[in-house]
Structures are given as structure tokens and as C-alpha cells.
Amino acid sequence: MTKHPSKHLLQKTLKKVKESETTYLVLSVAIPTILRTVPELIYPFPTGFDPLSYYFPAILHLKQNLNHVWKLIEYGPIPYILLTPLPTKDTILLGLKILNITAITLLALTTYLTARDILKQTPQWSFITTLLTTNYITMAFSWLYPRNTLAYALSLLTTYLLLRDKILHASLLTATTALTHPVPTIFIVTSSITTTLLRRKTKYLIPAIPTLTPPLLLAIGYKLNLTTRSLLEKYLQTLVNAATAPLHQHLNPLNQSLLLYLYLPEIPLIVITLIIYKRYNTRTIHSNLIIYLTLLITTIIYTKSHLGDRFVYMIQPLLILTTTTIVHTSKPTTIHHMKQYTREITYTLTPIVLVMTLLTTAYIASTGTPPVLYFKKPYVFNDEIYRKFPSGMAQGPIPLRDVEPTMKLLKTLTQEVEPQKVTLYIAFRGFLYYINEEYAEKVEYTPTEKLPPNRYTITWIKEPWFKLHIPKNTEIIVVKQEGNLAIIYIESK
């Protein structure tokens, strides 16, 4: 019996699609991008804490006075500069949503390229690696630190170019990373030094030099009388502190446990991978070691420089190395006594883990719930790492359910209360700037959830999102309530 021509053509097309590397590359980028887009479609403002509370007001200030860009160089001005030409507040907010999504898109692309070209995974396994590693931890941090996530993706892409001997491209990307967010450039510097030591060529140090782009721009601005000397001195002092922290800061026992917890289990996996990589060239072995040592050194610097929560970014490339080991131990050409059971375990667990990861990430991406402490006095984390991570991403500085009441109460404040009498928790800042920019600039904001007496504020009456600290010997007078929130006046007794 002959096959129907159309059926045969369909089967042939599907086979080509399955075997096409482009298919896996597109899927690797598209799936994390779609998952990260879901919360942005649900929440009316950009999701996450920083985009609305910090980025949005900073962009509005930059639109009023372009000279404000010099104050932003310390933090990374590129995202602000890109969004400043947008004509209205609504288009700026849309731009911030796109920024949030772009960070994950770029990270997914870089992860696939690293797994495929540097760690020599197949297109199928590179696809699986990308989905497994751009999961909740990475997405949650893109919620908390979208600029940092974007800069981390750029730094990982820079390392990818560095390991492929694209020195000029890596150098240009380093400068871009430093002007997006300076903290992830630590990753570039350590990878540059590690590569130089293992490959014994000084050319790999070149991409580390453009990390000095921000202070160089500040120095030029100071010489041209466009900025102040204090900004330059402040940035240089920050660089000195970051560079010397690993030398004079000691890791406490909890931080030591953190490093052991993350990196000790990887050592046997790295050893296995290196044995398997004998079938490849020395450069591939070096690439594995470079990535591992870069992650270890960067994590130590983060924990010693009071940037402990950034270590979570290092989990992502660690997972890439782990999946690399799984890939190569499952091949017929690997160690013979490992082949039989390793292949069975790998091909049984991988689909299960993949489905669970996608379903969990999709649920988290579409569900807005109050932030919770995932790390509650654990045995490997210290107090510096206490952060309120969201268990759902469809939320901004305040939950979705409280957006409408917040807007109503803020409008009431602008109409009935003088701004000099108002103190707001920083979570409400971006919403107020959206309603009345001039009024918002005169209001006092507190980033610590502590409130002074004899002031008006907005807080939660029930189901608190953040717990505000009310001063002692004061009386709370509820002025107006909307849903869970209310305008209150804190009066001294």
C-alpha cells in the first residue's frame, strides 16, 4: 500500500523540522519569552519592584533635564537613555515591560549558544538545558532586578564571545554591560582573568578593560564641567571597595557553607565531564574549567562585597554545567560501566523534569501572590541574603488586587492633602508619579517601611503586603479606606 503524497510530504517536513537546529534555537528563545510575557500582560503596570518604583521616576527626571544622565552612570544609564525619547508616560511603561521581557529573551539565547557552541551539547540538549536553566530562580530575579538580569545576560554573552576568541566583540559588549549595570561586570573580569591563566594568552585580558567605561565617562564629564568631582570620586571608591573586599573581608561560617552547598556537588560532575571531554580538544576542557572557576570566584566576590543575593545568578550557569555532564554521560562513547544505567536514568528523568519545570514556571508566571521569604533562617544562608522573593510574578510593587484602590487613594491625596505632609513607602512612588508628577516630587518616601509621626500615608488595613512600622506613642486615624488599603494620619499623643 503506497502512502498518500500529502501524508508523505508532511512526515518529511516534520522530520526536517525535528532535525533542524533552527527549530531548537527558536523554541529555546520563544518559550521563556512567552512565559515571561504572561505576567506583563496580566499586570497593568510593569511587573517587579524596581521598574515602577525607581526606573520610571528616573526616566521622567531625565526627560526634564538630560544632565541628570551623569547621576545615572554609576547605576547604568543605557536602559534609561533608550526609554527617555518615548513621548508619554504610557509608552515609557510599555517600554519598561519590553525591557523586562528582553532580559529573559537574551538570557535564553545566550544559554543556548553557550550550551551548543562552548560546551558541545547537541541542539536537542541545548534546548533542554535552556528551558531547565531559565526557570523560576532566573525569572524571579528578572522580576526583582530586571536591569541586573539584562546585564548578567550580556556578561554571559561576553564570556561566550571571549571563549570563541571574538575579542573585539567581547570588548564592545563589556562596555555595553558596564553601562547597563556595573555589578555583573565582575563576572566578565573573572572570566577574562581565568581564561588568560588557562590559555596563557594575554589577549583575553582586553575585554576586562572596558569595565572602566563608566568612570572614564565621568572623568570626561568632569573635565568638560558637565558633572561634579564628587560623582567621579564616589564611583572610584566603589570600584576600590569591590576590588579589595575579597582581600580584607572574611567569609563567615554561613557563607562558607553557602559556597560548599553550591559548588562542592559540582566537583565530581566537572571531573566526570573532563574525563568524557578527552574525545574533544583541550579548548573544550578549558571552557568547562573557565566557566566553573569564574562562577566560584564571582560568588566569593559577591558574598564578600555585600552583594550576597546576586549569587543566585550563578546558579543558572551552574545548572548549565550540570546538564552538560548529564548529556555526555548518556552517550554511548562514554565510560562503559556507566553507560547502561546512566542512559536509562537520563532519558527517564529528563522529560519528567522538563514538564514539571515548564508547568511550575507557567503557574508562577501567571499567579500573583504576596512575597514570601524563600530562605527562612536556612543553614546555608545568612541574614544578608534575606530578600522578599515573589512566589508569583503577575505583580508589581503592590499586588494586582490593590492597584485600583491605590490609584483612588493617591488621587485623593493629590486633591486634599499638601505633599509636604505626606510620607509614602517607596512601593507607591511610581503610581504617584503616573498620576501627578509635580506632586510626587514633593512627597517624602521611605525605603525602610518606617513612618514618622504627624504625617499622612497609605497602608494596608487587612491582608498586609508590607508591614509598616508605626512610631510609638502615636494614634492612627483612618481618613479614607478603599479595599485592603486606607489613607491614615499618624498623630502624636
One Martini backbone bead per residue (centre of mass of N, CA, C, O) as a GRO file, in nm:
protein
  493
    1MET     BB    1   0.093   0.038   0.026
    2THR     BB    2   0.066   0.361  -0.050
    3LYS     BB    3   0.139   0.670   0.019
    4HIS     BB    4   0.032   0.962   0.064
    5PRO     BB    5   0.171   1.245  -0.051
    6SER     BB    6   0.091   1.443   0.182
    7LYS     BB    7   0.186   1.259   0.413
    8HIS     BB    8   0.479   1.235   0.324
    9LEU     BB    9   0.540   1.540   0.331
   10LEU     BB   10   0.479   1.581   0.630
   11GLN     BB   11   0.690   1.382   0.742
   12LYS     BB   12   0.933   1.522   0.608
   13THR     BB   13   0.895   1.798   0.743
   14LEU     BB   14   0.904   1.704   1.041
   15LYS     BB   15   1.190   1.589   1.023
   16LYS     BB   16   1.331   1.853   0.950
   17VAL     BB   17   1.241   2.011   1.201
   18LYS     BB   18   1.366   1.815   1.411
   19GLU     BB   19   1.668   1.848   1.275
   20SER     BB   20   1.661   2.144   1.321
   21GLU     BB   21   1.836   2.393   1.479
   22THR     BB   22   1.643   2.633   1.453
   23THR     BB   23   1.411   2.514   1.612
   24TYR     BB   24   1.559   2.502   1.892
   25LEU     BB   25   1.634   2.797   1.907
   26VAL     BB   26   1.350   2.919   1.893
   27LEU     BB   27   1.231   2.762   2.137
   28SER     BB   28   1.440   2.859   2.351
   29VAL     BB   29   1.336   3.160   2.323
   30ALA     BB   30   1.018   3.153   2.316
   31ILE     BB   31   0.927   3.020   2.585
   32PRO     BB   32   1.048   3.220   2.798
   33THR     BB   33   0.917   3.470   2.669
   34ILE     BB   34   0.622   3.390   2.709
   35LEU     BB   35   0.632   3.347   3.017
   36ARG     BB   36   0.728   3.651   3.070
   37THR     BB   37   0.471   3.787   2.932
   38VAL     BB   38   0.227   3.715   3.103
   39PRO     BB   39   0.253   3.921   3.346
   40GLU     BB   40   0.254   4.176   3.157
   41LEU     BB   41  -0.049   4.128   3.067
   42ILE     BB   42  -0.185   4.133   3.353
   43TYR     BB   43  -0.031   4.377   3.440
   44PRO     BB   44  -0.070   4.727   3.406
   45PHE     BB   45   0.219   4.729   3.498
   46PRO     BB   46   0.522   4.686   3.559
   47THR     BB   47   0.685   4.440   3.677
   48GLY     BB   48   0.797   4.475   3.978
   49PHE     BB   49   0.975   4.701   4.171
   50ASP     BB   50   1.183   4.893   4.014
   51PRO     BB   51   1.049   5.000   3.749
   52LEU     BB   52   0.834   5.187   3.907
   53SER     BB   53   1.000   5.305   4.161
   54TYR     BB   54   1.274   5.393   3.981
   55TYR     BB   55   1.283   5.410   3.668
   56PHE     BB   56   1.044   5.594   3.603
   57PRO     BB   57   1.134   5.853   3.757
   58ALA     BB   58   1.414   5.874   3.618
   59ILE     BB   59   1.305   5.923   3.330
   60LEU     BB   60   1.146   6.180   3.396
   61HIS     BB   61   1.394   6.341   3.486
   62LEU     BB   62   1.551   6.312   3.215
   63LYS     BB   63   1.342   6.467   3.042
   64GLN     BB   64   1.386   6.741   3.196
   65ASN     BB   65   1.712   6.653   3.245
   66LEU     BB   66   1.990   6.542   3.077
   67ASN     BB   67   2.211   6.585   3.308
   68HIS     BB   68   2.112   6.335   3.482
   69VAL     BB   69   2.291   6.108   3.349
   70TRP     BB   70   2.541   6.130   3.540
   71LYS     BB   71   2.390   5.996   3.790
   72LEU     BB   72   2.344   5.711   3.620
   73ILE     BB   73   2.625   5.581   3.563
   74GLU     BB   74   2.659   5.415   3.827
   75TYR     BB   75   2.389   5.226   3.738
   76GLY     BB   76   2.313   5.250   3.436
   77PRO     BB   77   2.191   5.435   3.151
   78ILE     BB   78   2.077   5.284   2.900
   79PRO     BB   79   1.776   5.222   2.968
   80TYR     BB   80   1.702   5.523   3.007
   81ILE     BB   81   1.790   5.636   2.730
   82LEU     BB   82   1.604   5.455   2.551
   83LEU     BB   83   1.323   5.569   2.702
   84THR     BB   84   1.319   5.887   2.690
   85PRO     BB   85   1.193   5.946   2.391
   86LEU     BB   86   0.935   5.876   2.492
   87PRO     BB   87   0.638   6.067   2.502
   88THR     BB   88   0.491   5.893   2.728
   89LYS     BB   89   0.405   5.722   3.006
   90ASP     BB   90   0.285   5.474   2.863
   91THR     BB   91   0.533   5.415   2.678
   92ILE     BB   92   0.733   5.376   2.907
   93LEU     BB   93   0.590   5.135   3.040
   94LEU     BB   94   0.611   4.958   2.789
   95GLY     BB   95   0.920   4.962   2.777
   96LEU     BB   96   0.957   4.818   3.054
   97LYS     BB   97   0.823   4.557   2.971
   98ILE     BB   98   1.023   4.492   2.742
   99LEU     BB   99   1.274   4.483   2.920
  100ASN     BB  100   1.189   4.240   3.091
  101ILE     BB  101   1.174   4.041   2.846
  102THR     BB  102   1.457   4.080   2.716
  103ALA     BB  103   1.630   3.956   2.938
  104ILE     BB  104   1.528   3.661   2.891
  105THR     BB  105   1.578   3.633   2.591
  106LEU     BB  106   1.888   3.674   2.603
  107LEU     BB  107   1.946   3.447   2.804
  108ALA     BB  108   1.841   3.215   2.630
  109LEU     BB  109   2.029   3.256   2.390
  110THR     BB  110   2.300   3.232   2.546
  111THR     BB  111   2.255   2.951   2.661
  112TYR     BB  112   2.240   2.800   2.396
  113LEU     BB  113   2.518   2.884   2.281
  114THR     BB  114   2.688   2.771   2.514
  115ALA     BB  115   2.592   2.475   2.499
  116ARG     BB  116   2.659   2.433   2.194
  117ASP     BB  117   2.958   2.573   2.142
  118ILE     BB  118   3.117   2.527   2.422
  119LEU     BB  119   2.980   2.237   2.545
  120LYS     BB  120   2.882   2.040   2.309
  121GLN     BB  121   2.587   2.028   2.255
  122THR     BB  122   2.307   1.945   2.140
  123PRO     BB  123   2.026   2.085   2.025
  124GLN     BB  124   1.838   1.931   2.218
  125TRP     BB  125   2.004   1.985   2.483
  126SER     BB  126   2.012   2.292   2.462
  127PHE     BB  127   1.710   2.323   2.493
  128ILE     BB  128   1.684   2.188   2.770
  129THR     BB  129   1.885   2.368   2.920
  130THR     BB  130   1.735   2.633   2.881
  131LEU     BB  131   1.469   2.553   3.027
  132LEU     BB  132   1.606   2.463   3.303
  133THR     BB  133   1.767   2.758   3.352
  134THR     BB  134   1.510   2.957   3.272
  135ASN     BB  135   1.366   2.971   3.543
  136TYR     BB  136   1.253   3.082   3.836
  137ILE     BB  137   1.505   3.212   3.952
  138THR     BB  138   1.557   3.394   3.706
  139MET     BB  139   1.273   3.522   3.689
  140ALA     BB  140   1.263   3.641   3.976
  141PHE     BB  141   1.509   3.832   3.918
  142SER     BB  142   1.371   3.983   3.684
  143TRP     BB  143   1.168   4.107   3.880
  144LEU     BB  144   1.375   4.245   4.079
  145TYR     BB  145   1.635   4.264   3.843
  146PRO     BB  146   1.625   4.358   3.527
  147ARG     BB  147   1.897   4.500   3.473
  148ASN     BB  148   2.074   4.279   3.593
  149THR     BB  149   1.978   4.057   3.402
  150LEU     BB  150   2.066   4.193   3.141
  151ALA     BB  151   2.369   4.218   3.223
  152TYR     BB  152   2.414   3.917   3.269
  153ALA     BB  153   2.352   3.828   2.980
  154LEU     BB  154   2.583   3.999   2.860
  155SER     BB  155   2.815   3.861   3.022
  156LEU     BB  156   2.765   3.577   2.907
  157LEU     BB  157   2.807   3.667   2.611
  158THR     BB  158   3.096   3.766   2.650
  159THR     BB  159   3.214   3.491   2.732
  160TYR     BB  160   3.140   3.350   2.473
  161LEU     BB  161   3.317   3.532   2.290
  162LEU     BB  162   3.582   3.484   2.438
  163LEU     BB  163   3.587   3.164   2.389
  164ARG     BB  164   3.577   3.244   2.059
  165ASP     BB  165   3.784   3.490   2.004
  166LYS     BB  166   3.595   3.765   2.031
  167ILE     BB  167   3.741   4.034   2.141
  168LEU     BB  168   3.603   4.286   2.024
  169HIS     BB  169   3.310   4.209   2.087
  170ALA     BB  170   3.355   4.170   2.392
  171SER     BB  171   3.446   4.462   2.452
  172LEU     BB  172   3.189   4.609   2.359
  173LEU     BB  173   3.001   4.449   2.555
  174THR     BB  174   3.129   4.541   2.818
  175ALA     BB  175   3.053   4.839   2.795
  176THR     BB  176   2.749   4.787   2.783
  177THR     BB  177   2.727   4.645   3.057
  178ALA     BB  178   2.841   4.877   3.237
  179LEU     BB  179   2.589   5.069   3.121
  180THR     BB  180   2.360   4.883   3.255
  181HIS     BB  181   2.536   4.716   3.486
  182PRO     BB  182   2.813   4.683   3.696
  183VAL     BB  183   2.806   4.413   3.860
  184PRO     BB  184   2.833   4.184   3.623
  185THR     BB  185   3.137   4.257   3.547
  186ILE     BB  186   3.273   4.059   3.737
  187PHE     BB  187   3.234   3.816   3.550
  188ILE     BB  188   3.418   3.919   3.322
  189VAL     BB  189   3.682   3.952   3.476
  190THR     BB  190   3.711   3.657   3.575
  191SER     BB  191   3.698   3.524   3.293
  192SER     BB  192   3.943   3.672   3.176
  193ILE     BB  193   4.154   3.573   3.380
  194THR     BB  194   4.105   3.266   3.357
  195THR     BB  195   4.163   3.243   3.053
  196THR     BB  196   4.453   3.348   3.063
  197LEU     BB  197   4.568   3.125   3.251
  198LEU     BB  198   4.479   2.868   3.075
  199ARG     BB  199   4.578   2.992   2.776
  200ARG     BB  200   4.826   3.190   2.785
  201LYS     BB  201   4.680   3.479   2.697
  202THR     BB  202   4.657   3.831   2.706
  203LYS     BB  203   4.408   3.898   2.519
  204TYR     BB  204   4.184   3.817   2.744
  205LEU     BB  205   4.210   4.102   2.901
  206ILE     BB  206   4.071   4.316   2.722
  207PRO     BB  207   3.756   4.287   2.808
  208ALA     BB  208   3.810   4.415   3.102
  209ILE     BB  209   3.865   4.720   3.045
  210PRO     BB  210   3.561   4.837   2.978
  211THR     BB  211   3.468   4.847   3.285
  212LEU     BB  212   3.585   5.163   3.287
  213THR     BB  213   3.377   5.345   3.139
  214PRO     BB  214   3.224   5.508   3.357
  215PRO     BB  215   3.472   5.665   3.484
  216LEU     BB  216   3.560   5.786   3.214
  217LEU     BB  217   3.305   5.955   3.164
  218LEU     BB  218   3.322   6.114   3.431
  219ALA     BB  219   3.596   6.244   3.367
  220ILE     BB  220   3.505   6.391   3.110
  221GLY     BB  221   3.271   6.548   3.245
  222TYR     BB  222   3.454   6.701   3.444
  223LYS     BB  223   3.638   6.843   3.232
  224LEU     BB  224   3.357   6.971   3.094
  225ASN     BB  225   3.158   7.060   3.329
  226LEU     BB  226   2.906   6.830   3.355
  227THR     BB  227   3.026   6.739   3.632
  228THR     BB  228   3.123   6.609   3.933
  229ARG     BB  229   3.369   6.501   4.146
  230SER     BB  230   3.202   6.327   4.345
  231LEU     BB  231   3.105   6.111   4.143
  232LEU     BB  232   3.383   6.004   4.071
  233GLU     BB  233   3.480   5.932   4.358
  234LYS     BB  234   3.250   5.739   4.426
  235TYR     BB  235   3.307   5.530   4.204
  236LEU     BB  236   3.603   5.467   4.273
  237GLN     BB  237   3.541   5.367   4.560
  238THR     BB  238   3.363   5.132   4.472
  239LEU     BB  239   3.586   4.982   4.316
  240VAL     BB  240   3.782   4.946   4.551
  241ASN     BB  241   3.593   4.789   4.737
  242ALA     BB  242   3.540   4.550   4.538
  243ALA     BB  243   3.849   4.471   4.502
  244THR     BB  244   3.919   4.445   4.831
  245ALA     BB  245   3.712   4.262   4.975
  246PRO     BB  246   3.846   3.973   4.931
  247LEU     BB  247   4.098   4.051   5.122
  248HIS     BB  248   3.944   4.178   5.407
  249GLN     BB  249   3.713   3.976   5.383
  250HIS     BB  250   3.540   3.738   5.569
  251LEU     BB  251   3.412   3.430   5.576
  252ASN     BB  252   3.160   3.306   5.711
  253PRO     BB  253   3.025   3.007   5.790
  254LEU     BB  254   2.768   3.048   5.613
  255ASN     BB  255   2.919   3.121   5.349
  256GLN     BB  256   3.080   2.862   5.334
  257SER     BB  257   2.831   2.681   5.310
  258LEU     BB  258   2.728   2.803   5.050
  259LEU     BB  259   2.967   2.719   4.869
  260LEU     BB  260   2.952   2.417   4.926
  261TYR     BB  261   2.655   2.375   4.839
  262LEU     BB  262   2.708   2.468   4.533
  263TYR     BB  263   3.016   2.342   4.450
  264LEU     BB  264   3.079   2.052   4.551
  265PRO     BB  265   2.875   1.882   4.368
  266GLU     BB  266   3.030   1.972   4.094
  267ILE     BB  267   3.303   1.830   4.095
  268PRO     BB  268   3.234   1.540   3.992
  269LEU     BB  269   3.103   1.647   3.731
  270ILE     BB  270   3.354   1.779   3.618
  271VAL     BB  271   3.533   1.530   3.612
  272ILE     BB  272   3.359   1.362   3.425
  273THR     BB  273   3.359   1.564   3.191
  274LEU     BB  274   3.670   1.564   3.146
  275ILE     BB  275   3.691   1.268   3.070
  276ILE     BB  276   3.495   1.285   2.829
  277TYR     BB  277   3.661   1.529   2.680
  278LYS     BB  278   3.889   1.359   2.540
  279ARG     BB  279   3.728   1.360   2.260
  280TYR     BB  280   3.826   1.638   2.270
  281ASN     BB  281   3.961   1.930   2.315
  282THR     BB  282   4.127   2.142   2.526
  283ARG     BB  283   3.932   2.386   2.501
  284THR     BB  284   3.682   2.248   2.622
  285ILE     BB  285   3.802   2.199   2.899
  286HIS     BB  286   3.862   2.494   2.961
  287SER     BB  287   3.572   2.601   2.945
  288ASN     BB  288   3.469   2.449   3.190
  289LEU     BB  289   3.671   2.566   3.396
  290ILE     BB  290   3.615   2.864   3.350
  291ILE     BB  291   3.319   2.868   3.436
  292TYR     BB  292   3.355   2.749   3.717
  293LEU     BB  293   3.568   2.952   3.833
  294THR     BB  294   3.405   3.206   3.777
  295LEU     BB  295   3.170   3.138   3.964
  296LEU     BB  296   3.326   3.105   4.226
  297ILE     BB  297   3.465   3.385   4.237
  298THR     BB  298   3.211   3.559   4.208
  299THR     BB  299   3.067   3.459   4.463
  300ILE     BB  300   3.281   3.553   4.662
  301ILE     BB  301   3.262   3.852   4.591
  302TYR     BB  302   2.966   3.892   4.655
  303THR     BB  303   2.976   3.797   4.959
  304LYS     BB  304   3.209   4.016   5.033
  305SER     BB  305   3.036   4.280   4.890
  306HIS     BB  306   2.730   4.282   4.969
  307LEU     BB  307   2.606   4.073   4.712
  308GLY     BB  308   2.467   3.797   4.790
  309ASP     BB  309   2.200   3.777   4.609
  310ARG     BB  310   2.360   3.745   4.328
  311PHE     BB  311   2.431   3.437   4.339
  312VAL     BB  312   2.178   3.327   4.189
  313TYR     BB  313   2.293   3.366   3.902
  314MET     BB  314   2.504   3.124   3.929
  315ILE     BB  315   2.304   2.886   3.907
  316GLN     BB  316   2.254   2.883   3.605
  317PRO     BB  317   2.542   2.792   3.498
  318LEU     BB  318   2.555   2.544   3.680
  319LEU     BB  319   2.324   2.397   3.533
  320ILE     BB  320   2.467   2.378   3.265
  321LEU     BB  321   2.693   2.190   3.366
  322THR     BB  322   2.510   1.962   3.461
  323THR     BB  323   2.379   1.896   3.184
  324THR     BB  324   2.644   1.828   3.047
  325THR     BB  325   2.699   1.572   3.206
  326ILE     BB  326   2.442   1.422   3.126
  327VAL     BB  327   2.489   1.416   2.827
  328HIS     BB  328   2.780   1.262   2.827
  329THR     BB  329   2.688   1.010   3.007
  330SER     BB  330   2.465   0.921   2.772
  331LYS     BB  331   2.683   0.822   2.589
  332PRO     BB  332   2.827   0.556   2.423
  333THR     BB  333   3.137   0.687   2.442
  334THR     BB  334   3.153   0.641   2.726
  335ILE     BB  335   3.169   0.500   3.005
  336HIS     BB  336   3.080   0.174   3.015
  337HIS     BB  337   2.973   0.127   3.321
  338MET     BB  338   2.765   0.387   3.282
  339LYS     BB  339   2.573   0.356   3.039
  340GLN     BB  340   2.324   0.189   3.112
  341TYR     BB  341   2.199   0.361   3.361
  342THR     BB  342   2.233   0.654   3.263
  343ARG     BB  343   2.045   0.653   3.021
  344GLU     BB  344   1.789   0.573   3.172
  345ILE     BB  345   1.779   0.807   3.370
  346THR     BB  346   1.792   1.043   3.176
  347TYR     BB  347   1.536   0.959   2.985
  348THR     BB  348   1.335   0.961   3.231
  349LEU     BB  349   1.379   1.242   3.384
  350THR     BB  350   1.380   1.472   3.176
  351PRO     BB  351   1.074   1.491   3.096
  352ILE     BB  352   0.973   1.536   3.382
  353VAL     BB  353   1.135   1.792   3.451
  354LEU     BB  354   1.043   1.959   3.211
  355VAL     BB  355   0.737   1.964   3.271
  356MET     BB  356   0.753   2.072   3.561
  357THR     BB  357   0.899   2.336   3.493
  358LEU     BB  358   0.689   2.457   3.298
  359LEU     BB  359   0.441   2.446   3.485
  360THR     BB  360   0.560   2.608   3.719
  361THR     BB  361   0.638   2.863   3.560
  362ALA     BB  362   0.354   2.924   3.450
  363TYR     BB  363   0.220   2.960   3.724
  364ILE     BB  364   0.406   3.181   3.839
  365ALA     BB  365   0.367   3.386   3.597
  366SER     BB  366   0.025   3.395   3.659
  367THR     BB  367   0.069   3.437   3.980
  368GLY     BB  368  -0.050   3.649   4.241
  369THR     BB  369   0.146   3.681   4.535
  370PRO     BB  370   0.278   3.719   4.813
  371PRO     BB  371   0.563   3.771   4.948
  372VAL     BB  372   0.831   3.545   5.028
  373LEU     BB  373   1.048   3.363   5.229
  374TYR     BB  374   1.258   3.125   5.108
  375PHE     BB  375   1.489   3.212   5.321
  376LYS     BB  376   1.456   3.059   5.639
  377LYS     BB  377   1.699   3.022   5.836
  378PRO     BB  378   1.919   2.875   5.699
  379TYR     BB  379   2.219   2.682   5.686
  380VAL     BB  380   2.344   2.864   5.417
  381PHE     BB  381   2.221   3.140   5.507
  382ASN     BB  382   2.219   3.477   5.560
  383ASP     BB  383   2.094   3.788   5.641
  384GLU     BB  384   2.181   3.926   5.365
  385ILE     BB  385   1.972   3.721   5.197
  386TYR     BB  386   1.724   3.862   5.279
  387ARG     BB  387   1.441   3.821   5.073
  388LYS     BB  388   1.155   3.922   4.881
  389PHE     BB  389   1.018   3.682   4.710
  390PRO     BB  390   0.821   3.591   4.459
  391SER     BB  391   0.556   3.353   4.401
  392GLY     BB  392   0.468   3.575   4.195
  393MET     BB  393   0.472   3.783   3.880
  394ALA     BB  394   0.174   3.925   3.876
  395GLN     BB  395   0.344   4.194   3.988
  396GLY     BB  396   0.439   4.459   4.176
  397PRO     BB  397   0.486   4.653   4.442
  398ILE     BB  398   0.190   4.563   4.417
  399PRO     BB  399  -0.084   4.403   4.401
  400LEU     BB  400  -0.333   4.360   4.177
  401ARG     BB  401  -0.578   4.408   4.382
  402ASP     BB  402  -0.444   4.715   4.470
  403VAL     BB  403  -0.438   4.917   4.232
  404GLU     BB  404  -0.710   5.067   4.231
  405PRO     BB  405  -0.711   5.171   4.529
  406THR     BB  406  -0.445   5.325   4.502
  407MET     BB  407  -0.531   5.531   4.286
  408LYS     BB  408  -0.761   5.658   4.453
  409LEU     BB  409  -0.590   5.748   4.704
  410LEU     BB  410  -0.384   5.924   4.550
  411LYS     BB  411  -0.589   6.123   4.435
  412THR     BB  412  -0.684   6.223   4.710
  413LEU     BB  413  -0.416   6.339   4.804
  414THR     BB  414  -0.377   6.548   4.564
  415GLN     BB  415  -0.658   6.704   4.650
  416GLU     BB  416  -0.633   6.721   5.001
  417VAL     BB  417  -0.308   6.706   5.033
  418GLU     BB  418  -0.013   6.809   5.118
  419PRO     BB  419   0.295   6.691   5.028
  420GLN     BB  420   0.453   6.775   5.300
  421LYS     BB  421   0.242   6.561   5.469
  422VAL     BB  422   0.379   6.317   5.309
  423THR     BB  423   0.439   5.957   5.360
  424LEU     BB  424   0.585   5.700   5.156
  425TYR     BB  425   0.618   5.414   5.041
  426ILE     BB  426   0.809   5.323   4.766
  427ALA     BB  427   0.581   5.148   4.621
  428PHE     BB  428   0.405   5.427   4.547
  429ARG     BB  429   0.571   5.614   4.362
  430GLY     BB  430   0.502   5.541   4.061
  431PHE     BB  431   0.195   5.593   4.081
  432LEU     BB  432   0.222   5.897   4.150
  433TYR     BB  433   0.379   5.979   3.894
  434TYR     BB  434   0.147   5.904   3.703
  435ILE     BB  435  -0.063   6.108   3.820
  436ASN     BB  436   0.159   6.331   3.972
  437GLU     BB  437   0.462   6.456   3.929
  438GLU     BB  438   0.478   6.720   4.096
  439TYR     BB  439   0.374   6.598   4.363
  440ALA     BB  440   0.580   6.356   4.389
  441GLU     BB  441   0.842   6.542   4.430
  442LYS     BB  442   0.728   6.647   4.735
  443VAL     BB  443   0.740   6.373   4.848
  444GLU     BB  444   0.798   6.147   5.098
  445TYR     BB  445   1.026   5.864   5.116
  446THR     BB  446   1.038   5.514   5.228
  447PRO     BB  447   1.250   5.216   5.227
  448THR     BB  448   1.181   5.092   5.546
  449GLU     BB  449   0.874   5.117   5.658
  450LYS     BB  450   0.914   5.390   5.810
  451LEU     BB  451   0.725   5.623   6.016
  452PRO     BB  452   0.636   5.930   6.087
  453PRO     BB  453   0.489   6.164   6.259
  454ASN     BB  454   0.246   6.369   6.143
  455ARG     BB  455   0.133   6.189   5.895
  456TYR     BB  456   0.059   6.089   5.578
  457THR     BB  457  -0.069   5.768   5.455
  458ILE     BB  458  -0.034   5.438   5.310
  459THR     BB  459  -0.210   5.134   5.399
  460TRP     BB  460  -0.279   4.824   5.545
  461ILE     BB  461  -0.556   4.686   5.710
  462LYS     BB  462  -0.556   4.418   5.538
  463GLU     BB  463  -0.365   4.204   5.408
  464PRO     BB  464  -0.058   4.249   5.414
  465TRP     BB  465   0.224   4.327   5.222
  466PHE     BB  466   0.345   4.543   5.411
  467LYS     BB  467   0.505   4.621   5.715
  468LEU     BB  468   0.445   4.892   5.898
  469HIS     BB  469   0.617   5.127   6.108
  470ILE     BB  470   0.483   5.249   6.392
  471PRO     BB  471   0.506   5.478   6.607
  472LYS     BB  472   0.527   5.555   6.915
  473ASN     BB  473   0.291   5.740   7.064
  474THR     BB  474   0.045   5.687   6.862
  475GLU     BB  475  -0.228   5.771   6.638
  476ILE     BB  476  -0.471   5.619   6.431
  477ILE     BB  477  -0.624   5.776   6.142
  478VAL     BB  478  -0.890   5.712   5.940
  479VAL     BB  479  -0.975   5.867   5.637
  480LYS     BB  480  -0.957   5.638   5.396
  481GLN     BB  481  -1.116   5.355   5.230
  482GLU     BB  482  -0.980   5.088   4.999
  483GLY     BB  483  -1.021   4.799   5.070
  484ASN     BB  484  -0.708   4.717   5.201
  485LEU     BB  485  -0.682   5.026   5.201
  486ALA     BB  486  -0.548   5.341   5.357
  487ILE     BB  487  -0.579   5.653   5.479
  488ILE     BB  488  -0.351   5.785   5.719
  489TYR     BB  489  -0.303   5.935   6.046
  490ILE     BB  490  -0.015   6.019   6.238
  491GLU     BB  491  -0.061   6.086   6.578
  492SER     BB  492   0.043   6.247   6.842
  493LYS     BB  493   0.000   6.220   7.201
   0.00000   0.00000   0.00000
